[in-house]
Amino acid sequence: MSANGEKPIRTICGFCHTNCGLITYVKDGVITRIKGDPDHPVNGGADCPKGRAGKAIVYSPDRLQYPLRRVKSGFKRISWDEALDTISDKLLRIRDQYGGKTIIRGVGAPITEENRDGFGQIVAMLGSNDYIGVGHICHQPRSIGFRTVFGQMPQPDYENTKLILIWGSNPFVSNRYGEVGIGFACAYGGLSSTFSSARKRGVKVIVIDPWHNHMVRLADKWLQLEPGRDDALALAMLNVIINDELYDRAFVEDWTTGFDELAAHVKPFTPAWAEGVTRLQASDIQEVARLYATTKPALIREGNALDQYPNAVQTTRAIAMLEAITGNLDRKGGNVFFPFPRLTPLIPAPAVKRLSSDAYPMYPSVPFPAFADAVLTGKPYRPRALLVNHSNTLLIQANTNRTRQVLDKLEFLVVCDIFRTATTELADIVLPEASPFERYGYRGYAGPAGGFVALRRKVIEPVGESRTVFEMEYDLAKRMGLAAGFPFRNNKEWISYRLTASHMTFHDLEEKQIIQVTAPMKYEKYLENGFKTPSGRVELYSQRLKDSGYAPLPEYEELDRRIIERPSLRQEYPLIGTTRRSGSYTHTQFRNIPILRKLDKDCLLRIHPEDATIRNISDGDRVRVESPDGKMEVKAILADGVAPGIVLIDFGWGNPGDGGQNVNLLTSDEDRDPISCSTSNHRFRCQVTKH
């Protein structure tokens, strides 16, 4: 306790994937201030705008503080008993009439483990093992791609590398779950210092991105490729490395399968060919390929942008092959497999065939476009109810107009969140969730020092009548007669249950805050155990993909299929649109928080001065953007950081009161990755005119 009566409480943030350590100061049950925890391995005391805004978020007048029910005039406040009775009665009726498999849960990005697990037990006990979310445009396509080559997804070993290749990522604003050990966490200044220090040590930095972002300013080399042409670039780099014999011959011979097939396959994909596809110079492609292959060790940090194209899995596979054939896989300073704490899975779901298992057998859950198809067509069956926990489905998914049709056609929609969103506005019942500072939670982390777990402490009582999702869930189970089989009743018991496999409990974490649960990372584990693939080797040629009807080697994918089918659309929509995610916010959250809104005030379109001049657009003008799928209005600014012919639009706007529009009004869900169902959220044809 400090002299002024403040009590410092160690906890972890819950406002982005990184989950930095925080010290929250509380006086008389109220948060007074928040700062970074200097003893947390992820951030070492650094913080970011979202963490510093924690107090403003918790005490925002916009907080959902009690349950709401849709009525003809909008929403009315109801009691928790009425809310949970309504949900229980409706879900039981749907289960009895249509079967439990028609009840689906919707999950958001796993910023916290509560987001991932919420409503999972109750839906499983009702008879469903399906959930939808954002996985098909975030992480899962890359995960599938890496697993087909390595058997698991690697992470960059920043501390020991001599070259960092950032591909479709901006670590300033989007840090990977479990990406620790380099001391930058989510803090802008820390990251800048880390990379500046790395460059002083002679570490080279290469950035591949269509937009001149923060990372480009620190880069030795920037490849400004056209959005979505990453597959062409990766194939051309493979061509250079193999033709110039810059690959690690010993590793290739001892630990890969299908190299001869890959070498023959990439022969046509020369840098000269890629120049005409990527908007890059062939000489730049050659330079980067040779630099990456000959600088030992080197790493690639791929990012979420790669997930949002209909060629996502094969693109990732080509990038994975670059890591493997250059000998940078699971070796010091390359892309490695960090140890991660073991978690006990949720109770087994019923043996029900997944909704999308025939169309997307390699996808672990249900990609939203496949769910949408089923709702609108009734094939293979029609989902009836959706329980959404901390996810903004309407703004996240491609083709907003179609997404709205899907949500409107559901018989019952429940949304649990801390603020009103575009999705809560469509719900039948809205449930107010406790904020990360008002509930217990945990996070498992991976890193070079080993896997560890940290506790998110409840530092204050929930605002208003907000509750934790697991308390809601157990209360529902009691009303449905399902409580006897429930493994936890609240967040504390949920933590203990999930951490059973790591031989710890909630009380262990409460006592120690951070517990190391694995040994430090060991390099070249494949020498003892091989790789987690059917052959035990890196599979450059995938028999599994071939047997499933997919290409066994990464292929180049033509984009903008409608343009190919209807060439006249090229003149109607001459520009290529892509999107930008702000580091001031988390996805679609927090634009209602004044201190964060000061950092990014408006939804903006960035357009090259040449394209603006042609259209008589001046800096700050309101413009209309139209695509084959929709239209929106936005403020334009002139920017040399985008290439001519490309426009960059901010993502995440469109919630009640934020004054912006959703860029996914312009995107399409027609073109889909055949393996992962990824949609083209990051590339769309459009035209921009002065409003």
C-alpha positions in Angstrom: 0.0 0.0 0.0 1.4 3.4 -1.0 1.4 6.5 1.2 -1.7 7.9 -0.6 -3.7 4.7 0.0 -3.2 3.2 -3.5 -2.8 -0.6 -3.7 -0.6 -1.9 -6.5 -1.9 -5.1 -8.1 0.0 -7.2 -10.6 -2.1 -8.4 -13.5 -2.0 -8.8 -17.3 -3.7 -6.7 -19.9 -6.6 -8.1 -21.9 -6.8 -5.5 -24.7 -4.7 -7.2 -27.4 -3.1 -10.6 -28.1 0.2 -9.8 -26.4 -1.3 -9.6 -22.8 1.5 -7.5 -21.4 2.1 -7.4 -17.7 0.5 -4.4 -15.9 0.5 -2.9 -12.4 -2.9 -1.5 -11.6 -3.3 0.9 -8.7 -6.6 0.8 -6.9 -7.9 3.0 -4.1 -11.2 2.5 -2.4 -12.2 0.0 -5.0 -11.5 2.3 -8.0 -8.6 2.1 -10.5 -6.5 5.2 -10.2 -3.7 4.5 -12.7 -2.0 1.7 -14.7 1.6 1.2 -15.7 3.6 -1.6 -17.3 4.9 -4.4 -15.0 8.8 -4.3 -15.1 8.9 -7.9 -13.9 6.8 -9.4 -16.7 8.9 -11.2 -19.4 6.8 -9.9 -22.3 7.0 -6.2 -21.9 9.5 -5.5 -19.1 7.6 -2.4 -17.9 6.7 -1.0 -21.4 3.1 -0.2 -22.2 1.0 1.0 -25.1 -1.8 3.4 -25.7 -4.5 0.8 -25.1 -3.0 -0.4 -21.8 -2.6 3.2 -20.6 -6.3 3.8 -21.6 -7.4 0.9 -19.3 -9.0 3.2 -16.7 -10.9 5.1 -19.4 -12.2 1.9 -21.0 -13.3 0.4 -17.7 -15.2 3.6 -16.6 -16.4 4.6 -20.0 -20.0 5.9 -20.0 -20.6 3.6 -23.0 -20.1 0.4 -21.0 -22.9 -2.2 -21.3 -24.0 -2.5 -17.6 -27.1 -4.6 -17.7 -28.8 -7.1 -20.0 -30.8 -5.9 -22.9 -33.7 -7.4 -24.9 -34.7 -6.3 -28.4 -38.2 -4.8 -28.6 -39.9 -3.0 -31.5 -38.6 0.4 -30.4 -35.0 -0.8 -29.9 -33.7 -2.3 -26.7 -35.0 -2.4 -23.1 -33.2 -3.2 -19.9 -34.1 -6.5 -18.4 -33.0 -8.5 -15.4 -30.4 -11.3 -15.5 -33.2 -13.8 -14.6 -35.2 -12.7 -17.6 -32.2 -12.7 -19.9 -31.0 -16.2 -18.9 -34.5 -17.7 -18.8 -35.1 -16.4 -22.3 -31.9 -17.8 -23.6 -32.4 -21.1 -21.9 -35.9 -21.6 -23.1 -35.1 -20.6 -26.7 -32.0 -22.8 -27.0 -33.8 -25.8 -25.5 -36.7 -25.3 -27.9 -34.3 -25.1 -30.9 -32.4 -28.2 -29.7 -35.5 -30.2 -29.3 -37.0 -29.1 -32.6 -34.0 -29.0 -34.9 -31.2 -30.7 -33.1 -28.3 -29.3 -31.0 -26.0 -29.1 -34.0 -28.1 -26.1 -35.2 -26.8 -24.1 -32.2 -23.4 -22.5 -33.0 -21.2 -20.2 -31.0 -19.3 -17.3 -32.3 -15.8 -16.4 -31.0 -13.6 -13.4 -31.5 -9.9 -13.2 -31.9 -8.4 -15.0 -28.8 -7.2 -11.8 -27.2 -7.9 -13.5 -24.0 -8.6 -17.2 -23.3 -12.1 -16.3 -22.1 -12.8 -15.0 -25.6 -11.8 -18.4 -27.0 -13.6 -20.6 -24.5 -16.7 -18.6 -23.7 -20.0 -20.6 -24.2 -17.9 -23.6 -25.5 -19.1 -25.9 -22.7 -22.8 -25.1 -22.9 -23.0 -25.4 -26.7 -21.1 -28.7 -26.6 -23.6 -30.1 -23.9 -26.5 -29.0 -26.1 -25.1 -31.2 -28.9 -22.9 -29.0 -31.1 -19.1 -29.0 -31.7 -19.2 -26.1 -34.2 -18.0 -22.5 -33.8 -17.5 -19.7 -36.2 -15.1 -16.7 -35.8 -12.4 -14.9 -37.7 -10.0 -17.8 -38.1 -10.4 -18.0 -41.8 -9.0 -14.5 -42.2 -6.7 -14.6 -39.2 -4.1 -17.2 -38.4 -5.8 -20.4 -39.5 -4.8 -20.2 -43.2 -1.2 -19.7 -42.2 -1.4 -22.4 -39.5 -2.8 -24.9 -42.1 -0.1 -24.0 -44.5 2.7 -24.4 -42.0 1.3 -27.7 -40.7 1.2 -29.2 -44.2 5.0 -28.5 -44.5 6.4 -28.7 -40.9 3.5 -30.2 -38.8 3.4 -27.1 -36.7 3.7 -23.3 -36.9 7.1 -21.7 -36.1 8.0 -18.4 -34.5 10.9 -16.0 -35.1 14.0 -16.2 -32.9 14.7 -12.5 -33.0 17.5 -12.4 -30.3 19.9 -14.5 -32.3 19.3 -13.6 -35.9 21.3 -11.7 -38.5 18.4 -10.9 -40.8 14.7 -10.1 -40.2 12.3 -10.4 -43.1 8.9 -8.9 -42.2 6.3 -10.2 -44.6 2.8 -8.8 -44.5 3.1 -7.8 -40.9 3.6 -4.6 -38.8 4.8 -5.7 -35.4 4.4 -2.1 -34.2 0.6 -2.5 -34.2 0.0 -6.3 -34.2 2.1 -8.6 -32.0 1.7 -12.3 -32.2 0.2 -14.3 -29.4 3.1 -15.8 -27.5 5.7 -13.6 -29.4 8.0 -12.8 -26.5 11.6 -12.6 -25.6 12.7 -9.5 -27.5 11.6 -6.9 -25.1 9.2 -4.9 -27.2 5.8 -6.3 -26.4 3.2 -3.9 -27.7 5.0 -0.7 -27.0 5.9 1.4 -30.0 9.0 2.9 -28.4 10.3 -0.5 -27.2 9.9 -2.0 -30.7 11.7 0.9 -32.4 14.5 0.6 -29.9 14.7 -3.2 -30.4 15.0 -2.9 -34.2 17.3 0.1 -34.0 19.6 -1.9 -31.7 19.4 -4.9 -34.0 20.5 -2.8 -36.9 23.4 -1.4 -34.9 24.5 -5.0 -34.3 24.5 -5.4 -38.1 21.1 -7.2 -38.3 19.5 -6.5 -41.7 15.8 -5.7 -41.9 13.7 -6.4 -45.0 10.0 -5.4 -45.2 7.5 -6.8 -47.8 4.4 -4.7 -47.7 2.2 -2.6 -50.0 2.1 0.3 -47.6 4.9 2.4 -46.2 4.3 1.6 -42.5 6.3 2.0 -39.3 8.5 -1.0 -40.1 9.6 0.4 -43.5 11.2 3.3 -41.8 13.6 0.9 -40.0 14.2 -1.3 -43.1 17.3 -1.7 -45.1 15.2 -2.9 -48.0 11.5 -2.4 -48.8 9.6 -4.4 -51.4 6.3 -2.6 -52.2 4.5 -5.4 -53.9 0.9 -5.3 -55.2 -1.6 -6.6 -52.5 -2.2 -10.3 -52.8 0.8 -11.1 -55.0 2.8 -12.7 -52.2 2.5 -16.1 -53.8 4.3 -14.9 -56.9 7.1 -13.3 -54.9 7.6 -16.4 -52.8 7.7 -18.7 -55.8 10.2 -16.4 -57.5 12.4 -16.4 -54.5 12.3 -20.2 -54.4 13.3 -20.1 -58.1 16.3 -17.9 -57.4 17.5 -19.9 -54.3 17.2 -23.3 -56.0 18.6 -22.2 -59.4 21.5 -20.5 -57.7 22.1 -23.5 -55.4 21.9 -21.3 -52.3 19.8 -23.8 -50.4 21.1 -25.8 -47.5 22.0 -29.1 -49.3 22.5 -31.2 -46.2 19.3 -30.2 -44.6 17.4 -30.6 -47.9 18.8 -34.1 -48.4 18.4 -35.3 -44.9 15.2 -33.7 -43.7 12.9 -32.9 -46.7 10.8 -34.8 -49.1 9.8 -33.6 -52.6 12.7 -31.3 -53.3 13.1 -32.5 -56.9 9.4 -32.0 -57.5 9.6 -28.5 -56.0 12.7 -27.6 -58.1 11.0 -28.6 -61.3 7.8 -26.9 -60.3 9.3 -23.4 -59.6 11.4 -23.2 -62.8 8.7 -21.1 -64.7 8.4 -18.7 -61.8 11.4 -16.5 -62.6 12.0 -13.1 -61.2 11.3 -11.7 -64.7 7.9 -13.4 -64.6 7.2 -12.1 -61.1 8.1 -8.6 -62.1 5.1 -8.5 -64.3 2.8 -9.7 -61.6 4.1 -8.1 -58.4 5.0 -4.6 -59.5 8.5 -5.3 -58.2 11.8 -5.2 -60.2 13.3 -8.6 -61.0 16.6 -7.4 -59.7 15.0 -6.5 -56.3 13.5 -10.0 -56.1 16.8 -11.6 -56.8 18.6 -9.4 -54.3 16.2 -10.2 -51.4 16.2 -13.9 -52.2 20.0 -14.1 -52.2 20.3 -11.9 -49.2 17.9 -14.1 -47.2 19.5 -17.3 -48.4 23.1 -16.3 -47.7 22.7 -14.4 -44.4 23.0 -17.0 -41.6 20.9 -17.2 -39.6 17.8 -15.4 -41.0 14.1 -15.4 -40.1 10.8 -14.5 -41.6 8.0 -12.9 -39.6 4.9 -13.4 -41.7 1.7 -11.7 -40.7 -2.1 -11.6 -40.7 -2.3 -9.8 -44.1 -1.4 -13.1 -45.8 -4.5 -14.7 -44.4 -6.9 -12.4 -46.2 -6.6 -13.5 -49.8 -8.1 -16.5 -51.6 -4.6 -18.0 -52.1 -3.6 -17.9 -48.4 -2.6 -21.5 -47.7 -0.5 -22.1 -50.7 1.3 -18.7 -50.2 2.1 -19.7 -46.7 3.4 -23.0 -47.8 5.8 -21.3 -50.2 7.1 -19.1 -47.4 7.5 -22.1 -45.2 9.6 -23.8 -47.9 11.8 -20.7 -48.0 12.5 -21.2 -44.3 13.2 -24.9 -44.7 15.4 -25.1 -47.7 17.7 -22.3 -46.5 18.3 -24.2 -43.3 16.7 -21.6 -41.1 14.1 -23.9 -39.5 14.3 -24.7 -35.8 17.9 -23.4 -35.8 19.3 -20.6 -33.7 18.3 -17.2 -35.1 15.8 -18.7 -37.6 12.1 -19.7 -37.3 11.8 -22.1 -34.4 9.3 -24.0 -32.3 9.1 -22.4 -28.9 7.7 -24.6 -26.0 4.2 -23.8 -24.9 2.4 -24.7 -21.6 0.1 -27.7 -21.9 -3.6 -27.0 -21.5 -6.4 -29.3 -20.7 -8.9 -29.2 -23.5 -12.6 -28.4 -23.0 -14.9 -31.3 -22.5 -15.2 -33.5 -25.6 -17.8 -32.2 -28.0 -20.4 -34.7 -29.2 -19.6 -36.8 -32.2 -21.4 -34.6 -34.7 -20.1 -34.0 -38.2 -18.9 -30.5 -38.6 -21.1 -28.2 -40.7 -18.3 -27.6 -43.2 -16.3 -30.8 -43.0 -17.1 -31.9 -46.5 -16.2 -28.5 -48.1 -13.2 -27.6 -45.9 -12.0 -30.8 -44.3 -8.7 -29.3 -43.1 -10.2 -26.4 -41.4 -10.6 -27.1 -37.6 -13.9 -25.3 -37.0 -16.4 -23.7 -39.4 -15.3 -20.7 -41.5 -17.9 -18.0 -41.5 -18.6 -18.0 -45.3 -19.5 -21.7 -45.1 -21.8 -20.9 -42.1 -23.3 -18.1 -44.1 -24.0 -20.4 -47.0 -25.8 -22.9 -44.7 -27.9 -20.2 -43.1 -29.1 -18.8 -46.4 -29.5 -22.1 -48.3 -30.3 -24.6 -45.6 -27.5 -27.0 -46.9 -26.3 -29.2 -45.4 -28.6 -27.9 -42.7 -29.6 -24.6 -41.4 -28.0 -23.2 -38.2 -30.7 -21.6 -36.1 -29.0 -19.9 -33.1 -25.7 -18.1 -32.6 -24.1 -17.3 -29.2 -21.4 -14.6 -29.8 -18.8 -13.9 -27.2 -16.6 -10.8 -27.7 -16.8 -10.8 -31.5 -18.1 -8.2 -33.9 -19.3 -10.4 -36.7 -20.9 -7.8 -38.8 -17.8 -5.6 -39.1 -15.2 -8.3 -39.4 -16.5 -10.5 -42.2 -16.2 -9.8 -45.9 -19.4 -8.6 -47.7 -21.1 -6.7 -44.9 -24.5 -6.6 -46.7 -24.6 -10.4 -47.0 -23.3 -10.9 -43.4 -26.3 -8.8 -42.2 -28.7 -11.0 -44.2 -27.2 -14.0 -42.5 -27.5 -12.6 -39.0 -31.0 -11.4 -39.6 -32.1 -14.8 -40.8 -31.1 -16.5 -37.6 -33.9 -17.4 -35.2 -31.9 -16.3 -32.2 -28.8 -14.2 -31.7 -27.1 -13.6 -28.4 -24.1 -11.2 -28.1 -21.9 -10.8 -25.1 -19.6 -7.8 -25.0 -18.4 -4.8 -22.9 -19.6 -2.1 -25.4 -22.4 -1.8 -28.0 -21.2 -2.8 -31.4 -22.6 -3.1 -34.9 -23.3 -6.8 -34.0 -25.0 -6.1 -30.7 -27.4 -3.9 -32.6 -28.8 -7.0 -34.4 -29.0 -9.2 -31.3 -32.1 -10.5 -29.6 -30.4 -10.5 -26.2 -27.3 -8.5 -25.3 -25.3 -9.6 -22.3 -22.8 -7.2 -20.5 -19.4 -8.8 -19.9 -17.0 -7.9 -17.1 -13.9 -6.2 -18.4 -10.4 -7.8 -18.1 -9.8 -5.8 -15.0 -13.0 -7.1 -13.4 -12.5 -10.9 -13.9 -9.8 -13.5 -13.3 -8.1 -15.0 -16.3 -4.8 -16.4 -17.5 -2.5 -16.5 -20.4 0.0 -19.1 -21.6 3.1 -17.7 -23.4 5.7 -19.3 -25.5 9.3 -18.0 -25.8 13.0 -18.9 -25.9 13.2 -19.1 -22.1 10.4 -21.7 -22.1 6.6 -21.6 -21.8 5.1 -19.9 -18.8 1.6 -18.9 -17.5 0.6 -15.5 -16.0 -2.5 -14.6 -14.0 -5.0 -11.9 -14.9 -6.2 -10.7 -11.5 -9.6 -9.3 -10.8 -8.6 -5.8 -9.5 -12.1 -4.3 -9.0 -15.7 -5.4 -8.9 -17.6 -5.4 -12.2 -19.1 -2.2 -13.3 -22.9 -2.2 -13.1 -24.4 -5.6 -13.5 -21.8 -6.9 -15.9 -20.7 -10.6 -15.3 -18.0 -13.0 -16.4 -18.9 -15.3 -19.3 -18.3 -18.4 -17.3 -20.7 -17.3 -14.6 -23.3 -16.7 -17.3 -22.6 -20.0 -18.8 -22.9 -22.0 -15.6 -26.1 -20.2 -14.7 -27.5 -21.2 -18.1 -26.4 -24.8 -17.5 -28.4 -24.9 -14.2 -31.5 -23.6 -15.9 -31.2 -26.2 -18.6 -30.6 -29.1 -16.2 -27.0 -29.5 -17.5 -25.1 -28.3 -14.4 -24.1 -31.8 -13.2 -21.7 -32.3 -16.1 -20.1 -28.9 -16.0 -16.4 -28.9 -15.0 -16.3 -25.3 -13.7 -18.7 -22.7 -12.2 -16.7 -19.5 -12.5 -13.4 -18.1 -13.8 -11.3 -19.4 -10.9 -12.5 -23.0 -11.5 -12.1 -22.6 -15.2 -8.5 -21.5 -14.8 -7.7 -24.5 -12.6 -9.4 -26.9 -15.0 -7.6 -25.6 -18.1 -4.2 -25.7 -16.3 -4.6 -29.2 -15.0 -2.3 -30.6 -17.8 0.5 -28.2 -16.6 0.0 -29.4 -13.0 -1.0 -26.1 -11.5 -4.2 -24.5 -10.1 -5.6 -21.0 -9.8 -4.3 -20.8 -6.3 -0.8 -21.5 -7.5 -0.9 -18.6 -9.9 -2.6 -16.4 -7.4 0.4 -17.0 -5.1 3.2 -16.6 -7.7 1.6 -14.5 -10.5 3.9 -16.0 -13.2 4.9 -19.7 -13.3 7.5 -21.2 -15.7 6.1 -24.6 -16.8 8.4 -25.8 -19.5 12.2 -26.1 -20.0 13.9 -23.5 -22.1 13.7 -23.8 -25.9 15.9 -26.4 -27.5 17.1 -25.9 -31.1 17.1 -28.6 -33.8 14.7 -30.8 -32.0 14.0 -32.7 -35.2 17.4 -34.4 -34.8 15.8 -36.4 -32.0 12.2 -36.5 -32.9 11.8 -35.5 -36.5 9.0 -33.2 -37.6 5.3 -33.5 -36.8 4.4 -34.7 -40.3 3.4 -38.1 -41.5 6.9 -38.7 -42.9 8.7 -37.1 -40.0 10.4 -34.7 -42.5 9.6 -31.3 -44.0 7.1 -32.1 -46.7 7.7 -29.9 -49.7 5.4 -32.0 -51.8 2.3 -32.8 -49.8 0.7 -36.2 -50.5 -2.0 -35.3 -47.9 -3.1 -32.3 -49.9 -3.1 -34.3 -53.2 -5.2 -37.0 -51.6 -7.6 -34.3 -50.5 -7.9 -32.9 -54.0 -5.6 -29.9 -53.5 -2.4 -29.0 -55.3 0.5 -30.8 -53.6 2.9 -27.9 -54.5 2.3 -24.2 -54.0 0.7 -22.6 -57.0 0.3 -19.1 -58.3 -3.4 -18.0 -58.0 -5.0 -15.5 -60.3 -7.0 -12.9 -58.3 -10.0 -10.7 -59.2 -11.8 -13.6 -60.9 -14.8 -11.4 -61.7 -12.5 -9.1 -63.6 -11.2 -12.1 -65.6 -14.7 -13.2 -66.4 -15.9 -9.7 -67.1 -13.0 -7.5 -68.4 -15.2 -4.4 -68.6 -15.1 -4.3 -64.8 -11.5 -3.3 -65.0 -12.4 0.0 -66.5 -15.3 0.5 -64.1 -13.2 -0.3 -61.1 -9.6 0.6 -62.0 -8.1 0.8 -58.5 -7.1 -1.9 -56.1 -8.2 -1.4 -52.6 -6.5 -2.8 -49.5 -6.9 -2.1 -45.8 -5.0 -0.8 -42.8 -5.4 -1.7 -39.1 -4.6 1.0 -36.6 -2.4 0.2 -33.6 -4.4 2.7 -31.5 -7.3 0.3 -31.4 -7.9 -3.4 -31.2 -9.6 -4.6 -34.4 -13.1 -2.9 -34.2 -12.8 -1.8 -30.5 -12.2 1.4 -28.6 -13.0 4.1 -31.1 -15.4 5.4 -28.4 -12.5 6.1 -26.0 -11.6 9.8 -26.3 -7.9 9.5 -25.4 -7.5 6.8 -28.1 -9.6 8.6 -30.6 -7.1 11.5 -30.5 -4.5 9.2 -32.0 -6.6 8.1 -35.0 -9.5 10.5 -35.3 -11.1 9.4 -38.5 -11.6 6.6 -40.9 -9.3 7.5 -43.8 -8.6 6.6 -47.4 -5.0 7.0 -48.5 -4.5 7.7 -52.2 -1.4 8.4 -54.2 -1.3 12.1 -55.4 -1.3 11.0 -59.1 -4.6 9.1 -58.7 -6.0 12.0 -56.6 -5.1 14.6 -59.3 -6.8 12.5 -62.0 -10.0 12.5 -59.9 -9.8 16.2 -58.8 -9.4 15.0 -55.2 -7.7 17.3 -52.7 -6.3 16.4 -49.3 -9.1 16.1 -46.8 -12.0 15.8 -49.3 -14.9 13.4 -48.7 -14.9 10.7 -51.4 -17.2 7.9 -52.4 -15.7 4.5 -52.9 -17.6 1.9 -54.9 -16.8 -1.7 -55.6 -18.8 -4.5 -57.3 -20.1 -5.4 -53.9 -21.0 -2.1 -52.2 -20.1 1.5 -51.5 -19.0 3.8 -48.7 -18.0 7.4 -48.0 -14.7 8.3 -46.3 -12.3 11.2 -45.9 -9.3 11.0 -48.3 -5.7 12.1 -47.7 -2.9 12.1 -50.2 -0.1 9.8 -49.4 3.1 8.8 -51.2 3.3 5.7 -49.1 0.8 3.9 -51.3 1.6 3.1 -54.9 -0.3 4.6 -57.9 -3.3 2.5 -58.6 -3.7 1.4 -55.0 -5.9 2.9 -52.2 -5.6 2.1 -48.5 -8.7 2.3 -46.3 -8.8 2.1 -42.5 -10.5 -1.1 -41.2 -12.5 -1.4 -38.0 -15.0 1.5 -38.2 -18.8 1.3 -38.3 -19.8 0.8 -34.6 -22.5 2.9 -33.1 -21.3 6.5 -32.7 -17.8 6.2 -34.2 -18.8 8.2 -37.3 -17.1 5.9 -39.8 -18.1 3.3 -42.2 -17.1 -0.3 -42.5 -14.6 -1.0 -45.3 -16.1 -4.6 -45.6 -19.0 -3.0 -47.4 -16.6 -3.1 -50.4 -15.1 -6.6 -50.0 -16.3 -9.9 -51.4 -16.8 -13.4 -50.0 -17.2 -15.0 -53.4 -13.5 -15.8 -54.0 -12.4 -18.2 -51.3 -9.3 -20.2 -50.6 -10.2 -23.8 -51.4 -8.5 -25.1 -48.3 -9.2 -22.5 -45.6 -12.1 -20.5 -47.0 -10.1 -17.3 -46.7 -11.9 -14.4 -48.4 -10.4 -11.4 -50.1 -10.7 -8.8 -47.3 -7.3 -7.4 -48.1 -7.8 -6.8 -51.8 -10.8 -5.6 -53.8 -11.4 -3.6 -57.1 -12.9 -0.2 -56.6 -13.3 3.3 -58.0 -13.0 6.5 -56.0 -14.8 9.8 -56.9 -15.1 13.1 -55.1 -18.2 13.4 -53.0 
